[in-house]
Amino acid sequence: MVAGGGIAGTAAALALADAGVRVVLAEARPRLGGLAFSFRRSSPAGDLTADNGQHVHLRCCTAYRALLDRVGGAPLAPVQDRLDVPVLDARDHTLGRLRRSALPAPLHLAGSLARYPHLSLAERSAAARAALALRRLDPADPALDGARFGDWLRHHGQSPRAVEALWDLVGTATLNARADQVSLALAAMVFRTGLLGEAGAADIGRARVPLGELHDVRARRALDRAGVRTLLRTRLRRLRPPGAAPEPGPPDTSTGTSRGTSPDRAADGSGTGHGGWRADLDGPGGTPTVLRAHAVVLAVPPEEAERLLPDGALERPARLRGLGTAPIVNLHVVYDRRVLRRPFLAALGTPVQWVFDRTEPSGLTGGAQYLALSQSAAGDIIDQPAADLRARFLPELARLLPAARPARVLDFFVTRERAATFAPAPGTARLRPHAISRAPGLLLAGAWTDTGWPATMEGAARSGATAAAAALRHLGAARGRADPPPAPTAVDPGRRPGHTQEGTAV
């Protein structure tokens, strides 16, 4: 069984199903996609589809791109031919570009850095030296995890202006924290993998359709075709390991008896039994359901994982709380005309961080333009009322984009993710658990697990693939075979309130 239908859970379920294992995926929400989802809005500009937040991926995000390909969404989220990021300074409207050439890394960015107008000649030279020094670091070195990226940058001659215009410009968006709050190990991983490794690694990919089309609609279709049974509005309430003492289950209203009194009783009451993990689920309307599983992948947030973990599954499960959370806020603005001629840009000299044109993916027509402002490390604005954010950011947009000054704002709304990512602070690495727990057959997945990546869609997809591979090894060992056979099919959950069904799944 896979608990959680975000990117990690979907990746795990598909990998298991593709290996011939029968899988049940349970998701508490009425949709898949986790924190990367879409919703409909009746806007004064017309009906539109909005994403809860602007998400991008890079060419180096191989696991996430493989997932997109698996669900048939790769053509809908293309990657740039070559990295090209316009960087506009609101103070003097100087436009710079971070773009790569055809040269191999690290020379692919040399020309762009040499011409980057937001840094002085001395700052560009110092940035190049720091980049080469960063390239020599090993992100797996435990000492790096205890150090702050900001301290390292200052030690390597980076001015406050260089941190703002270069290092935080990239790092805040990818790590969801500024340099002084970031583990040097995670920063080194991001910059080495994305910008200092292969030349095309940082080429940016963006969805041309709502995220819900990729992570919900197409993902659910792929799961169905793979034979995965997807249970929406179904929450994993409790998880009990093999051999746990039996407990009375919810009453079976059809017989008046109590199910769950035998850990090996099958759903049909025949007593054939499969043992394994017992998952107590609350389905739509609170309908209780029980599933048996030979292996369980917990692809849920860390606080939910801590609640569900049986005793001894992690050495110190309370350490998961130490990961903390970091918020992201997205501001959505619809103008009555086109005010941005580029698909996206990064901003300096203003509270605005990144601006994306969302008109095409939203389905908006009629000449209006829909912009999304993605504000990472948003602890200072996460609780501000929408009216205050409007009063603060619309003038900043007008300062950044002169074409917005005469334009009329047709709609303004805010989406907030308070726990968008874990906080990538120094010391984070020791808090992130491996996919394999100490309980045989119980695996962990999620961008917060030990992937070596920050909390990104790539980290989530990698964690799902890792957990699935570990589950397959466990199933093969449990059966004494390297190639595990399919597990028994899960039983269709009961549809009558109060009726408990049991089945067996992976």
N, C-alpha and C positions, 0 to 999 in steps of 0.2 A: 504494500500500500504506500502511496505517496500522499502526504498531508501538506497541502499548500499548492495552489495553482498559479503562482507567479512564474517568472522566467526560470528560476531554479527548479521548481517542481515540474514544470512542463518539460524542461530539458531532461530531467531524470526519468519521467514517465515514458517519454518517447524512446530514450536510449534503452530502457528495459524492454519495452514492447518490441522494439526492432530486434532485440536479441531473442525473441520468442517467449518472453515471460508475460503472463497475464497480469494486468495491473489495474488497480482501482485508484483513482485520484480524487481526493476529497478537498473541496475548496469552500471556505466559509462564506465568501462573497457570492453574489449572483452572476459573477463573470470571472474570467481568467485574466491574468496579466499583472497581478500584484500592484505595485506602485507605478506601473507604466500603463495607464488606461485612458480611455476617452469617455466623453459624455456629451449629450445633446443639450443645446441651449437655444431658447427662443430669444433671439437678440433683436433689438430695434432695427438692426441692419438686415435681418432675415435669419432664418434658422441656420445654425452652424453646428459643427462637431468640433469640440475643443479637447485637447489633451490636458491631463492634469498638470503636466510639466513638459518642457521642451527636453527631449532626449536625443542625443547624437551618439554615434559609435565611430570607431576608427578602423582603418584597414587592418590594424594589428589585432582587432577583436575577433579572433578566429572562431572561438566557440560560439559567440553570439551570432556571427555571420553564418556559421554552420546551422544554427537553429533556425535562422530566417530562411535559409535554403530548404531546410527540412519541412517547414510549414508552407513553402511556396511563396514566401514574402520577399525574397532577395531582390527581385526586379523592382519592388515597390520602395526599397530603401537603398538607393544606389550610393556609391562612394565617389568622391571627387576623383578626376583623373590625376590631379596633383594638389597637394595641400595649398590652400589659398585662403588666408584669413584677413579681411580688411580690418584695420584697427584705427578708429577715428577718435581724435582728441577733441572733446567738446569745448575746450578753452580757446583754441585757435583754429579748429577745423582742419588741422593737419591730418592727412590720411597716410597711414603706413600699411605695409602688407607683410605678413609672415607667410611666405610661400617657398616651396622647394623647387630646385632645379632638377635636371636629369643626372646630376653627379651622384656618386655613391655617398653614403653617410660616412662621416658627419659633414662632408663638404656640401651636401645638398642644401643646407641652410646658410652657408657662408655668405653667398651673395645677398640674400635677403637681410641678414643681420648687418652686413656692411652698409646697406642703404636704409636701414630702419631709422626713420626720422625722429622717433620718440626718445632716443637715447643719444647722448653726445658721443663723439668719436672715442673718448676714453672709456665711457661706459660700455660701448659695443666691444671694445677690445677686452675689457674685464669680463664681460659676459661670455665671450668666446673661451677665455681661459677657464672660467668656472664650468662651462659646459664640458670641456675636456676633462676636468677634474671629476665632475659628476659621472662621466662615462666610465671612469675607472673604479667607481664604488660598486660593492657587491650588496644588493638589497637584502640578501639572505644573512648578512653579517648581523648578529644580535646586537652588537654595539650601536649600529645605526638606528635601530628601533628606539633606543633610549635618548637619541639626540633630536634637537629641533632643527628643522630645515632652515628656519629664519636665521638661527645662530650660524649655521654652516655658510649660508649666503653672505652674511656680514664678514665672517672670517675670510671668505674668498673675494672680498673687495666689492661686493654688490651694494650700490647706493640705494636709498629708499626709492628713488625714481626708477632704477632698474628693476627693483622688486615689483613695483606697481605695474610698470609698462611691459614686463616680460614674464617674470617668474610667477607672480600672482595672477597675471592675465590667463595663463594656461593652468596653473596649479589650483586656483580657487574653483574653476569650473569642473575639473576632473576629480579633485580630492574633497571638495565641499568644505574647505577650510583655508585660511590664509597661512602663509609660510610660518609664522610664529606659533601656530597651533598644530603643525603637521609633523609627523614622524619623518625623520630623514630617510628611513628605509622605504616608506611608501612613496615619498617624493622621488627618490632615486629610481624606484621601479617605474614610475610614470614617465619621467623624462628620458630615462635610458631606453625604455621599450618604445615609447611613442615618437620621440624626437631625435634620439641619438643612436638608434639601432639601424634597422633597415630604412632605406630612403623613403619608401612609400607608407611607412607604418602609421603616420599621423594623418593621412588623407581622411577627410571627414565624410561620414555617411549620415544621411537624414531621411526620414520616412516622408514619402510623398502622399501618404494616406494617414488617416488617424491611427494612433497606436493600437486602439482597440481592434482595428482590422487585422493587425499582425498578431498581437499577443492574446486576443480572445477569439475572434471569428475564425481566422485561419489556423490558429493553434488548436482550437476545439475540433475543427474539421480533420486536422492531421491526427489528433488523438483518437477520434472516432474510427478513422480508417485503419489505424494501427491496432485497433481492438481494445483500447483503453476505455474503461468505464469511468466516466467523469460525473462526479456527484457535486453539483453546485448547491449553495446554501446549506452546506453540510460541514459542521465543525467537529474536529476531533476533541472530545471532552476529556478522555482519559485513555492512557495507554498502559497495558499490563504485559510484562514479559512472559515468555514461556516458563511454565512451572510455578507461576504465582498462585497463591492460595485462591481458590474459587470464591466468588462473592455472588450474592443474589443479584440477578439482573432485573431490568424493568419487567413488569408483568406482561405476559402474552394475553391480550384481551380476548383472543379467540378461544382460549382454553382455560384461562384463569390460573395457569401455572406460571412459574417463575423461570425464565430462561437464564442461562449463564451459570447455573449451579454446577455444571461440569465443564471444565476448561476444554474438553475434547468433544463436546457435542456439536454436531453439524447443524446447519440451518434447518434442515428438514426434520430434525429430531430423531434421525435414524441411529445416532450414536456411532457413526463411522469414525468421526473425529479426525482432526488434523493437527491439533495443538498449535504451537507457534504463538506469535504475538496476538493479543486481543485488543482491538481498537473499539472503544465505545464512542459512537458518533451521534450527534444531534442533527437530524436532517431537517428539511423544510417543515415549518410549523412545529418544530421541536420533536419531530418523530424520532424516537431512539432507534438506532441501528447498531448492530455488532458485526464486526468483520474479523476474521482470522487471517493472519498474514505471516508468511515465512520470513519476510523482511519488511522493514518500515523505513521510509525516508521521510524525515521531518524537514520539510522545506518551508518553515514558518519563521516569523521574526524571533530574535533571541529571547525576548521575555516570554514568548509563548513556548518556545522550546524548553526553557528552564522549568516552566510549569508542568510540562508533559513528561520530562525525562524521569525515568524510574531511578530509584536510589542506586548509586554506584555507576550510572552510565557515563558520567563525567567525574573527573577527580574532584573538581571544585566548581560545580555548576553556578554558584552565586557570582563567580567571576564574570559571567556573561553580562551582568549589570554594569560592570566597569567599562564596557564598550561605549556606553553613552549614545547619544543621538545628535545629529546635526540637521537643521532644517533647510528647506529650499522654498522660496516663494516665487510664483510666476504671476506677473501682471499682464492682463490681456486687454488690448486696446484695439478698437475698431474705428478707423477713420473713414470719412465719407469719400476719400480719394486716395490715390497712391502717394505715399510720402517717403517710402524707402525703395530705392531702385536695385538693391542687392538682395540676395536670398538671406543674408545674415551679416552682422558685423559685431565686433567687440568694441567696447567704449572705454575711454580714459578721461580723467578729469571730471567725472560725474558719478553719482550713485548708480547709474545704469551700468550693468555689466555686459550682457549680451542681448542683442535684439534679433529676432527671427521673423521672417515673413511667413505667416501661417495661412494665408488666404486660400491657396490651392488645396491643401489638405483638409481645411475646414469645410469646403464646399460652398463658401461664400461667393456670391456673384453680384453683378450690378455695379462694378466700379469701385466698391469700397475695398479697403485694405485692412487686414487683421494682423496685428503685430503681437508677439509674445516676448516679454522681457523676462529672462531667466536670471534670478538673483540667488546665487549660492551663498553659503555661510551666512544665512539670513537671520541670525539670532536677534539682530537689532530691529527687525521689522516684522517678525513672525506674528506678533500680537497687535500690530497697529491696525486700526479699523480701515476698511477699504476707502472710506472718504479721505482719511489722512494720507494714505498711499497715493490716491489720485491727485491730491493737492500737491504732493511732493514730486511725483514722477512725471506728470504731464508737462510741467514747465521744463523739466530736464530733457524730455524727449524733444520739445520744441527747440531747446538750445542745441541739442545734438543734430536734429534734422530740421533744417530751415523750412522744408516743404510742409512740415506739420504745423507751422505757426498759423497759417490761415485756414487750416483744415478743421472740420467739425468732428468732434468725438461722438460717435454714435453709440458706443457701448464701452464700458470699463468694468472688469470683474477680476477677482483675485482667487487664485488657488494656492493652498498652503499644504505642505507636507512637513509636519513637525518632526517626524522621525524618518526623513528621506534617506539618510545613510547613518552608519555608525560614525562616531567622531574619530578621525584618523590621527589621534594624538600620539605623542611618544609613549611607548609602552604598550601599544595596541596589539602587537604581534603575539605576545604571550597570552592574551585574552581570547584569541580566536581559535576555536577548537578545530581539530581535524575532522574530516568527514566520517571517519570510523570511530564510533563511540566504544566504550568498554563493554557494552552490552552486545553480545553477538546478534547480528541481524538488524541492529539499529544504526542508521546512518543519518548524518546531518548535512543539510544543503542550505545555501543562501549566501548572498554576497558578504555576509558577516563572518562566514567560516574562513578557515585558513587556506585561502586561494593564492596568497601573495599579491593579489590585486586590491585596489581600493573598492569601495562599494559602488560598483557600476553594473550595467547590464552584462558586460563581459564576465565580471566576477561571478554574477549569479549563474550565468550559463555554464561557466567552468565548474562551479560547485555542483550543479546538477549532474553533469557528466561524470565527475569524480565519484559522487555518491552512487550513481548507477553502476559504475564499474566495480565499486566495492561491494555492492549488493549482489552483483553477478558472481563475484568470487565467493561470497558467503554462501549463496545458493548452491554453487558447484561443490563447495567443500561439504556442505550439509548433506548432499546426496552422494558424495564420493565420486563426483564427475567433474571434469574441467568445463564441460559444456552443459549447463543446467537445463533440464527440460522445463516446459511451461508448468507453472503452478496451477492448481485447480481454479476454476472460474469462480468469481465472486457471485453471490446470489443477489438478485435484484432486491433492493431494499423495499420493505413493506410500505404501502401507501396509506394504510389506515393509522390515524393518530393512536399512539400508545402501543403499536404493534412492533415488536422487535424481531429483526431478521438477523441471521448469522450466515456468513459465507467465508470463503477462504480466498485470499489473493496474495500477491507477492508482498 
